[in-house]
Structures are given as C-alpha cells and as structure tokens.
C-alpha cells in the first residue's frame, strides 16, 4: 500500500488538489485548493487562485477522457489578456491528489491539455483533454504533389538563418495586428515573405507567430498582411522577425531555396484525370 493509500485508509485525512499548467512558451504555473502554498516537482503551488475542477470522466478503451477546470482571472495568476493572446492554448495540465501535511504522498489523477477556454464575469472555464485526444490527430505522411514539410523543419533541413532568408525589423508604427507597414527591406523582392512567418520578439505579443498572406512594396514601405490578426497588441518599438515563405512547389524549392534534394512532395504524381487516360490512335 502506498503512502497516500495508507493515509486515506486511516481516520481523518489531510488531502487537497494541486494543478500544474505548463504553457508552450515554457512558463509553468502551480495552483492548489489548499489554504497555504505547496511545493513539489520544482513547482510552487499557490493558494487562492480560485481553481476548481469538475469530476473527471475516464473510460477504458480509446475514448477521450474529459472534464473542465474553473478559475478566476487575476493579475497574479491568469490574466485575461494572456488567454486572449493564446498563451494557454494547448497548455499541458497535471492534477494531483496531495497530502498537504506530507507532499511526498501524492497521486497523479489527470494529465492532458487545455482545450476550449471560455471567459465570462472575471472567471474562465477551460475544457480538459486527456492523453487519448492525440489519437484523434492525423499522423503519417501524405502522398501529394506539394511538399508536406514545414520550411526549416527536420524534414526540410533548410537553414532559415542563412543570409537573405530572414530579417529582424523594429516597427516604427503600430497596426491592427494583421496589417503591418515596415520601413525599407528593398533588398528583398516583392512577395519574398508570402507564406512565410512573422514572429514577435518583444512587447505584449512576444512569442506570437503570424502567417503572411501578402507582401508588397508601396510608396517606399513594405506592406505585410497576415492571414489572421495576432491576438495581442503590437506597437511601435516592438521587434519582429520575418522568415521567407515557401508555397511548397518543387519549382520554388529548386529555384528559391536550392533544396530540391529534401523536397517532401511528389511533383510527378498522376492526377485524377489519369484514370480516364487512354492510348491515342496512331
């Protein structure tokens, strides 16, 4: 019998719940429904955060475990602007049952990720998704004419830090988070950054990434338009990093990046009309 089991089998118990939220940007936050702080596994679990969880629903087989976690929005713990900016999207969450008198006696009750997050009246409500949620995601390689790799990843192997394929810019004017007007960049051909990425390096939107839809020169300025607006304000003085774009065609891979040996598509794959093809007379 484990230490926690022996404790629960006794008379009175001193147990509470503790949550650890690990965001994709590396920030780890700890919360507990106990009235004093706890610490284990290198995480400080703070009281008074207003965290509570509904009953966990688990099943055998491959069905997805699910529950919800409720909490209060506060400046010290979870701020509304951080949720709006997507800082907690797909964050990993772990839930323990802990003996607060001896935190070595604990049991991991849930491990998964945060799903849909709703905000209302100074509070938030987040869906919990179990580990089996990943089995609903598509895996494996697709056989298609266009490249299936992401520019610069382990399959593509192209070095985006090579001269001419990325640039850092300090904004001299704010925007609406979707359209950006940048100074200069005459050394880069118009359309060079289409399908590329815009990474925010400083300011409230630090770490956010946007995909570039349009890139053109206009009146000595560089005009960029993202497919979707960034979920945090980006103002004058903030630094951004622009990465060249790739439309995933073999011709672009060869001509723009000289990387055809690592092309992950099948440009000569027959189309659907090939099934109707027949030999021509003569």
One Martini backbone bead per residue (centre of mass of N, CA, C, O) as a GRO file, in nm:
protein
  282
    1UNK     BB    1   0.095   0.036   0.024
    2UNK     BB    2   0.078   0.349  -0.012
    3UNK     BB    3   0.103   0.641   0.150
    4UNK     BB    4  -0.175   0.752   0.056
    5UNK     BB    5  -0.345   0.502   0.113
    6UNK     BB    6  -0.285   0.491   0.415
    7UNK     BB    7  -0.399   0.769   0.475
    8UNK     BB    8  -0.693   0.715   0.365
    9UNK     BB    9  -0.738   0.458   0.560
   10UNK     BB   10  -0.766   0.628   0.774
   11UNK     BB   11  -0.908   0.864   0.916
   12UNK     BB   12  -0.809   1.141   0.890
   13UNK     BB   13  -0.754   1.382   0.630
   14UNK     BB   14  -0.483   1.569   0.425
   15UNK     BB   15  -0.625   1.676   0.143
   16UNK     BB   16  -0.555   1.787  -0.194
   17UNK     BB   17  -0.530   1.994  -0.477
   18UNK     BB   18  -0.313   2.003  -0.776
   19UNK     BB   19  -0.188   2.234  -1.026
   20UNK     BB   20  -0.016   2.213  -1.351
   21UNK     BB   21   0.086   2.468  -1.586
   22UNK     BB   22   0.221   2.421  -1.921
   23UNK     BB   23   0.339   2.621  -2.140
   24UNK     BB   24   0.475   2.665  -2.461
   25UNK     BB   25   0.677   2.907  -2.342
   26UNK     BB   26   0.766   2.766  -2.038
   27UNK     BB   27   0.549   2.834  -1.845
   28UNK     BB   28   0.491   2.761  -1.490
   29UNK     BB   29   0.192   2.684  -1.308
   30UNK     BB   30   0.063   2.685  -0.966
   31UNK     BB   31  -0.215   2.515  -0.794
   32UNK     BB   32  -0.443   2.533  -0.503
   33UNK     BB   33  -0.706   2.442  -0.256
   34UNK     BB   34  -0.535   2.527  -0.047
   35UNK     BB   35  -0.428   2.765   0.222
   36UNK     BB   36  -0.134   2.682   0.121
   37UNK     BB   37   0.165   2.644   0.010
   38UNK     BB   38   0.324   2.436  -0.234
   39UNK     BB   39   0.603   2.189  -0.296
   40UNK     BB   40   0.679   2.015  -0.608
   41UNK     BB   41   0.857   1.938  -0.882
   42UNK     BB   42   0.955   2.253  -0.895
   43UNK     BB   43   0.668   2.363  -0.789
   44UNK     BB   44   0.457   2.631  -0.713
   45UNK     BB   45   0.161   2.616  -0.510
   46UNK     BB   46  -0.103   2.835  -0.513
   47UNK     BB   47  -0.325   2.998  -0.338
   48UNK     BB   48  -0.622   3.165  -0.429
   49UNK     BB   49  -0.692   3.103  -0.755
   50UNK     BB   50  -0.982   2.953  -0.801
   51UNK     BB   51  -0.947   2.657  -0.838
   52UNK     BB   52  -1.150   2.410  -1.014
   53UNK     BB   53  -1.296   2.074  -1.049
   54UNK     BB   54  -1.448   1.849  -1.209
   55UNK     BB   55  -1.533   1.555  -1.273
   56UNK     BB   56  -1.378   1.284  -1.380
   57UNK     BB   57  -1.375   1.125  -1.705
   58UNK     BB   58  -1.336   0.773  -1.744
   59UNK     BB   59  -1.218   0.520  -1.982
   60UNK     BB   60  -1.199   0.262  -2.160
   61UNK     BB   61  -0.993   0.260  -2.409
   62UNK     BB   62  -1.010   0.536  -2.670
   63UNK     BB   63  -1.149   0.731  -2.517
   64UNK     BB   64  -1.201   1.055  -2.408
   65UNK     BB   65  -1.103   1.229  -2.164
   66UNK     BB   66  -1.301   1.445  -1.936
   67UNK     BB   67  -1.325   1.797  -1.842
   68UNK     BB   68  -1.319   2.076  -1.604
   69UNK     BB   69  -1.188   2.405  -1.541
   70UNK     BB   70  -1.191   2.648  -1.285
   71UNK     BB   71  -1.145   3.018  -1.272
   72UNK     BB   72  -0.973   3.309  -1.186
   73UNK     BB   73  -0.912   3.630  -1.279
   74UNK     BB   74  -0.571   3.754  -1.244
   75UNK     BB   75  -0.274   3.917  -1.212
   76UNK     BB   76  -0.109   3.679  -1.065
   77UNK     BB   77  -0.208   3.445  -1.252
   78UNK     BB   78  -0.464   3.481  -1.472
   79UNK     BB   79  -0.490   3.660  -1.760
   80UNK     BB   80  -0.691   3.773  -2.007
   81UNK     BB   81  -0.467   3.856  -2.217
   82UNK     BB   82  -0.336   3.572  -2.224
   83UNK     BB   83  -0.577   3.420  -2.338
   84UNK     BB   84  -0.617   3.599  -2.591
   85UNK     BB   85  -0.309   3.532  -2.692
   86UNK     BB   86  -0.273   3.203  -2.643
   87UNK     BB   87  -0.094   3.098  -2.393
   88UNK     BB   88  -0.309   2.841  -2.317
   89UNK     BB   89  -0.287   2.684  -2.562
   90UNK     BB   90  -0.226   2.356  -2.516
   91UNK     BB   91  -0.172   2.320  -2.231
   92UNK     BB   92  -0.031   2.153  -1.980
   93UNK     BB   93  -0.202   1.927  -1.743
   94UNK     BB   94  -0.177   1.860  -1.387
   95UNK     BB   95  -0.328   1.630  -1.140
   96UNK     BB   96  -0.335   1.619  -0.785
   97UNK     BB   97  -0.331   1.416  -0.498
   98UNK     BB   98  -0.261   1.566  -0.172
   99UNK     BB   99  -0.062   1.564   0.111
  100UNK     BB  100  -0.007   1.854   0.285
  101UNK     BB  101   0.172   1.725   0.522
  102UNK     BB  102   0.292   1.523   0.275
  103UNK     BB  103   0.392   1.561  -0.053
  104UNK     BB  104   0.500   1.266  -0.107
  105UNK     BB  105   0.189   1.214  -0.084
  106UNK     BB  106   0.088   1.125  -0.408
  107UNK     BB  107  -0.141   1.158  -0.703
  108UNK     BB  108  -0.193   1.116  -1.033
  109UNK     BB  109  -0.508   1.195  -1.199
  110UNK     BB  110  -0.410   1.399  -1.438
  111UNK     BB  111  -0.330   1.414  -1.803
  112UNK     BB  112  -0.305   1.699  -2.029
  113UNK     BB  113  -0.506   1.944  -2.194
  114UNK     BB  114  -0.610   2.242  -2.306
  115UNK     BB  115  -0.885   2.368  -2.448
  116UNK     BB  116  -1.145   2.524  -2.438
  117UNK     BB  117  -1.188   2.880  -2.365
  118UNK     BB  118  -1.386   3.059  -2.128
  119UNK     BB  119  -1.521   3.396  -2.069
  120UNK     BB  120  -1.674   3.529  -1.756
  121UNK     BB  121  -1.697   3.740  -1.501
  122UNK     BB  122  -1.381   3.698  -1.410
  123UNK     BB  123  -1.376   3.413  -1.555
  124UNK     BB  124  -1.292   3.064  -1.624
  125UNK     BB  125  -1.338   2.792  -1.876
  126UNK     BB  126  -1.182   2.470  -1.913
  127UNK     BB  127  -1.098   2.223  -2.118
  128UNK     BB  128  -1.022   1.881  -2.079
  129UNK     BB  129  -0.762   1.675  -2.229
  130UNK     BB  130  -0.660   1.381  -2.287
  131UNK     BB  131  -0.421   1.171  -2.420
  132UNK     BB  132  -0.626   1.044  -2.639
  133UNK     BB  133  -0.654   1.296  -2.824
  134UNK     BB  134  -0.404   1.232  -3.012
  135UNK     BB  135  -0.556   0.996  -3.173
  136UNK     BB  136  -0.722   1.221  -3.353
  137UNK     BB  137  -0.465   1.270  -3.502
  138UNK     BB  138  -0.288   1.304  -3.773
  139UNK     BB  139  -0.074   1.060  -3.923
  140UNK     BB  140   0.175   1.075  -4.128
  141UNK     BB  141   0.212   1.054  -4.473
  142UNK     BB  142   0.156   1.246  -4.760
  143UNK     BB  143   0.044   1.197  -5.096
  144UNK     BB  144   0.174   1.473  -5.279
  145UNK     BB  145   0.280   1.731  -5.472
  146UNK     BB  146   0.327   1.880  -5.235
  147UNK     BB  147   0.485   1.978  -4.966
  148UNK     BB  148   0.490   1.848  -4.616
  149UNK     BB  149   0.677   2.047  -4.513
  150UNK     BB  150   0.839   2.271  -4.301
  151UNK     BB  151   1.012   2.536  -4.316
  152UNK     BB  152   1.308   2.424  -4.141
  153UNK     BB  153   1.272   2.147  -4.070
  154UNK     BB  154   1.378   1.818  -4.045
  155UNK     BB  155   1.287   1.760  -4.345
  156UNK     BB  156   1.395   2.012  -4.496
  157UNK     BB  157   1.683   2.151  -4.377
  158UNK     BB  158   1.658   2.448  -4.389
  159UNK     BB  159   1.837   2.753  -4.338
  160UNK     BB  160   1.687   3.045  -4.220
  161UNK     BB  161   1.971   3.195  -4.131
  162UNK     BB  162   2.041   3.256  -4.393
  163UNK     BB  163   2.124   3.477  -4.606
  164UNK     BB  164   1.809   3.630  -4.711
  165UNK     BB  165   1.573   3.463  -4.512
  166UNK     BB  166   1.605   3.684  -4.279
  167UNK     BB  167   1.458   3.946  -4.058
  168UNK     BB  168   1.496   4.228  -3.851
  169UNK     BB  169   1.239   4.450  -3.711
  170UNK     BB  170   1.154   4.783  -3.624
  171UNK     BB  171   0.885   4.940  -3.539
  172UNK     BB  172   0.738   5.271  -3.645
  173UNK     BB  173   0.444   5.137  -3.634
  174UNK     BB  174   0.143   5.060  -3.576
  175UNK     BB  175  -0.142   4.826  -3.554
  176UNK     BB  176  -0.398   4.562  -3.592
  177UNK     BB  177  -0.226   4.273  -3.620
  178UNK     BB  178  -0.234   4.232  -3.959
  179UNK     BB  179  -0.121   4.507  -4.054
  180UNK     BB  180   0.200   4.608  -4.200
  181UNK     BB  181   0.440   4.884  -4.181
  182UNK     BB  182   0.759   4.897  -4.328
  183UNK     BB  183   1.083   4.965  -4.346
  184UNK     BB  184   1.212   4.901  -4.638
  185UNK     BB  185   1.343   4.605  -4.780
  186UNK     BB  186   1.481   4.621  -5.078
  187UNK     BB  187   1.646   4.335  -5.080
  188UNK     BB  188   1.350   4.227  -5.111
  189UNK     BB  189   1.136   4.080  -5.286
  190UNK     BB  190   0.838   4.080  -5.394
  191UNK     BB  191   0.692   3.813  -5.208
  192UNK     BB  192   0.911   3.670  -5.023
  193UNK     BB  193   0.701   3.636  -4.752
  194UNK     BB  194   0.508   3.457  -4.867
  195UNK     BB  195   0.418   3.202  -4.640
  196UNK     BB  196   0.539   3.312  -4.403
  197UNK     BB  197   0.684   3.447  -4.097
  198UNK     BB  198   0.577   3.623  -3.797
  199UNK     BB  199   0.782   3.722  -3.522
  200UNK     BB  200   0.756   3.815  -3.195
  201UNK     BB  201   1.016   3.961  -2.974
  202UNK     BB  202   0.839   4.197  -2.841
  203UNK     BB  203   0.626   4.265  -2.603
  204UNK     BB  204   0.301   4.158  -2.567
  205UNK     BB  205   0.356   3.950  -2.833
  206UNK     BB  206   0.563   3.764  -2.740
  207UNK     BB  207   0.586   3.465  -2.950
  208UNK     BB  208   0.415   3.530  -3.174
  209UNK     BB  209   0.252   3.393  -3.476
  210UNK     BB  210   0.242   3.476  -3.827
  211UNK     BB  211   0.086   3.444  -4.140
  212UNK     BB  212   0.167   3.531  -4.466
  213UNK     BB  213  -0.027   3.664  -4.739
  214UNK     BB  214   0.112   3.958  -4.795
  215UNK     BB  215   0.374   4.115  -5.020
  216UNK     BB  216   0.458   4.467  -5.057
  217UNK     BB  217   0.526   4.754  -5.237
  218UNK     BB  218   0.473   5.104  -5.097
  219UNK     BB  219   0.601   5.400  -5.092
  220UNK     BB  220   0.874   5.274  -4.952
  221UNK     BB  221   0.711   5.035  -4.833
  222UNK     BB  222   0.625   4.752  -4.633
  223UNK     BB  223   0.351   4.533  -4.699
  224UNK     BB  224   0.174   4.342  -4.455
  225UNK     BB  225  -0.036   4.039  -4.449
  226UNK     BB  226  -0.231   3.850  -4.252
  227UNK     BB  227  -0.450   3.596  -4.212
  228UNK     BB  228  -0.432   3.665  -3.900
  229UNK     BB  229  -0.459   3.817  -3.618
  230UNK     BB  230  -0.310   3.906  -3.356
  231UNK     BB  231  -0.356   3.836  -2.988
  232UNK     BB  232  -0.187   4.114  -2.969
  233UNK     BB  233  -0.033   4.397  -2.923
  234UNK     BB  234   0.144   4.594  -3.180
  235UNK     BB  235   0.402   4.831  -3.153
  236UNK     BB  236   0.600   5.073  -3.146
  237UNK     BB  237   0.929   4.916  -3.094
  238UNK     BB  238   0.880   4.649  -3.185
  239UNK     BB  239   1.004   4.330  -3.257
  240UNK     BB  240   1.062   4.150  -3.566
  241UNK     BB  241   1.048   3.832  -3.749
  242UNK     BB  242   1.135   3.741  -4.078
  243UNK     BB  243   1.027   3.470  -4.292
  244UNK     BB  244   1.048   3.303  -4.551
  245UNK     BB  245   0.858   3.177  -4.818
  246UNK     BB  246   0.654   2.877  -4.907
  247UNK     BB  247   0.451   2.698  -5.161
  248UNK     BB  248   0.548   2.382  -5.202
  249UNK     BB  249   0.704   2.384  -5.466
  250UNK     BB  250   0.945   2.254  -5.664
  251UNK     BB  251   1.035   2.518  -5.804
  252UNK     BB  252   1.087   2.674  -5.539
  253UNK     BB  253   1.289   2.480  -5.408
  254UNK     BB  254   1.497   2.518  -5.639
  255UNK     BB  255   1.508   2.837  -5.695
  256UNK     BB  256   1.503   2.966  -5.393
  257UNK     BB  257   1.659   2.716  -5.208
  258UNK     BB  258   1.821   2.477  -5.316
  259UNK     BB  259   1.625   2.192  -5.198
  260UNK     BB  260   1.530   1.933  -5.368
  261UNK     BB  261   1.645   1.685  -5.206
  262UNK     BB  262   1.416   1.769  -4.961
  263UNK     BB  263   1.167   1.712  -5.103
  264UNK     BB  264   0.821   1.610  -4.977
  265UNK     BB  265   0.711   1.548  -5.260
  266UNK     BB  266   0.503   1.458  -5.574
  267UNK     BB  267   0.516   1.607  -5.877
  268UNK     BB  268   0.449   1.321  -6.060
  269UNK     BB  269   0.173   1.278  -5.970
  270UNK     BB  270  -0.107   1.162  -6.066
  271UNK     BB  271  -0.409   1.245  -6.152
  272UNK     BB  272  -0.745   1.180  -6.182
  273UNK     BB  273  -0.739   1.190  -6.507
  274UNK     BB  274  -0.561   0.931  -6.549
  275UNK     BB  275  -0.798   0.718  -6.541
  276UNK     BB  276  -0.905   0.831  -6.843
  277UNK     BB  277  -0.672   0.743  -6.992
  278UNK     BB  278  -0.554   0.681  -7.332
  279UNK     BB  279  -0.472   0.571  -7.621
  280UNK     BB  280  -0.357   0.700  -7.913
  281UNK     BB  281  -0.396   0.726  -8.228
  282UNK     BB  282  -0.089   0.662  -8.391
   0.00000   0.00000   0.00000
